[in-house]
């Protein structure tokens, strides 16, 4: 078993989140250690309905899921606070989808539902793949990640216990 420095090692599914990744030595740097990026992990669940307007099948109808989002962020730990990103910020951004109707902004159902409640809209059908990109965009824009230099390196959106979409960002 890998040494973690913890009294009780974390379950295997969390070990990736505790790894540190060695970064490249900054250009022009002659000596010293390369900066280290720390990876953190957060899991958040929410309940929401959606429909896939351009899909031929039963998912074309409005239906709901218990969504689960897993997000991995990497960056350098703030020396003052000792944290990379406040886990509560991640949770707050993702929970904006809780108990919402999520639709393609071109969906004619948007105008009907907005008479009664707000509707979350996406560019394109709100599939797990599209929601993964949208949540990453929101985290980057509103999650105060820029202050810490943190970035989403992986995001996984589950729409059931057996189906998820994952986006991995290696260009960071």
C-alpha positions in Angstrom: 0.0 0.0 0.0 1.2 3.5 -0.9 2.2 5.7 2.1 -0.2 8.6 2.5 0.9 10.0 5.8 -2.6 9.5 7.2 -3.5 7.3 10.2 -6.2 5.6 8.2 -5.6 5.4 4.4 -8.5 6.7 2.3 -10.6 4.3 0.3 -9.2 3.3 -3.1 -11.7 5.5 -5.0 -10.3 8.6 -3.3 -6.6 8.0 -3.7 -6.4 9.8 -7.1 -7.8 12.9 -5.4 -4.9 12.9 -2.9 -2.1 12.5 -5.4 0.2 15.4 -6.2 1.4 15.9 -9.7 4.8 17.3 -10.4 4.6 20.2 -12.8 7.2 21.4 -15.3 10.1 23.6 -14.1 9.3 27.2 -15.0 11.2 28.5 -18.0 14.3 30.3 -17.0 14.5 28.5 -13.7 18.0 27.1 -13.1 17.6 25.5 -9.7 15.0 24.6 -7.1 12.2 22.1 -7.3 9.5 22.2 -9.9 6.2 23.6 -8.7 3.8 20.9 -7.4 0.1 20.8 -8.4 -2.3 19.3 -5.9 -5.4 17.5 -7.1 -8.6 17.7 -5.1 -11.9 15.9 -5.7 -15.5 16.8 -4.9 -18.7 14.9 -5.4 -22.1 16.6 -5.5 -25.5 15.3 -6.3 -28.7 17.1 -7.4 -32.2 16.3 -8.7 -33.3 17.8 -12.0 -35.3 17.1 -15.1 -34.3 17.5 -18.7 -35.2 16.3 -22.2 -33.2 15.8 -25.3 -35.0 17.7 -28.1 -33.0 16.2 -30.9 -33.0 12.6 -29.7 -35.2 9.9 -31.2 -36.3 7.8 -28.2 -37.9 8.1 -24.8 -35.3 10.6 -23.6 -37.0 13.1 -25.9 -39.7 13.3 -23.2 -39.3 15.4 -20.1 -37.9 13.2 -17.3 -35.8 13.4 -14.2 -32.6 12.0 -12.7 -30.7 12.0 -9.5 -27.5 13.4 -11.1 -24.1 13.0 -9.6 -21.1 15.2 -10.5 -17.5 14.3 -9.7 -15.0 17.0 -10.3 -11.2 17.0 -10.0 -9.3 20.3 -9.8 -5.5 20.9 -9.9 -3.4 23.8 -8.9 -1.1 25.1 -6.3 -2.2 25.3 -2.7 -2.6 28.8 -1.3 0.2 29.1 1.2 -1.9 31.3 3.6 -5.1 29.2 3.8 -3.5 25.8 3.0 -6.3 25.0 0.5 -6.6 24.9 -3.2 -10.3 25.7 -3.5 -13.0 25.8 -0.9 -15.1 22.7 -1.4 -18.2 24.7 -0.6 -17.7 26.9 -3.6 -17.7 23.8 -5.9 -20.9 22.5 -4.2 -22.7 25.9 -4.5 -22.0 26.1 -8.2 -23.2 22.6 -8.9 -26.2 22.8 -6.7 -27.6 25.7 -8.9 -29.0 22.8 -11.0 -30.9 21.2 -8.0 -34.6 20.9 -8.6 -34.4 22.7 -11.9 -35.7 21.9 -15.4 -32.7 21.9 -17.8 -33.5 22.4 -21.5 -31.9 23.2 -24.8 -32.3 27.0 -25.2 -34.0 26.3 -28.6 -36.6 24.0 -27.0 -40.1 25.4 -27.5 -40.9 24.1 -24.0 -38.7 26.8 -22.5 -41.2 29.6 -23.2 -44.1 27.6 -21.8 -42.3 26.6 -18.6 -40.9 30.1 -18.0 -44.5 31.3 -17.4 -44.4 29.2 -14.2 -40.8 28.8 -13.1 -37.2 29.6 -14.1 -35.6 27.2 -16.6 -31.9 26.4 -16.9 -30.9 26.4 -20.6 -27.9 25.0 -22.4 -26.4 25.4 -25.8 -27.6 22.2 -27.3 -29.5 19.3 -25.7 -28.7 19.0 -22.0 -27.0 15.6 -22.2 -24.5 14.4 -19.5 -21.8 15.4 -22.0 -23.1 18.9 -22.4 -23.7 19.3 -18.6 -20.1 18.3 -17.9 -18.9 21.2 -20.1 -21.4 23.6 -18.7 -20.5 22.9 -15.1 -16.8 23.2 -15.9 -17.5 26.6 -17.6 -19.5 27.8 -14.5 -16.7 26.6 -12.1 -14.1 28.4 -14.2 -16.2 31.6 -14.5 -17.9 31.9 -11.1 -16.0 29.5 -8.9 -13.2 31.8 -8.0 -10.8 29.3 -9.4 -8.7 32.0 -11.2 -7.6 33.4 -7.9 -5.9 30.1 -6.9 -4.8 29.1 -10.4 -6.9 26.0 -9.9 -8.4 24.4 -13.0 -10.8 21.6 -13.7 -8.8 18.7 -15.0 -11.6 16.1 -15.0 -15.3 16.1 -14.6 -17.7 13.2 -14.6 -21.5 13.6 -14.8 -23.7 10.6 -13.9 -27.3 10.5 -14.9 -27.9 7.1 -13.5 -25.9 4.4 -11.5 -24.6 2.9 -14.8 -24.2 5.9 -17.2 -21.9 8.8 -17.1 -20.1 11.2 -19.4 -16.5 12.2 -18.5 -14.4 15.1 -19.9 -10.7 15.1 -19.3 -8.8 18.4 -19.9 -5.2 17.6 -20.5 -4.4 20.9 -22.3 -4.2 22.8 -19.0 
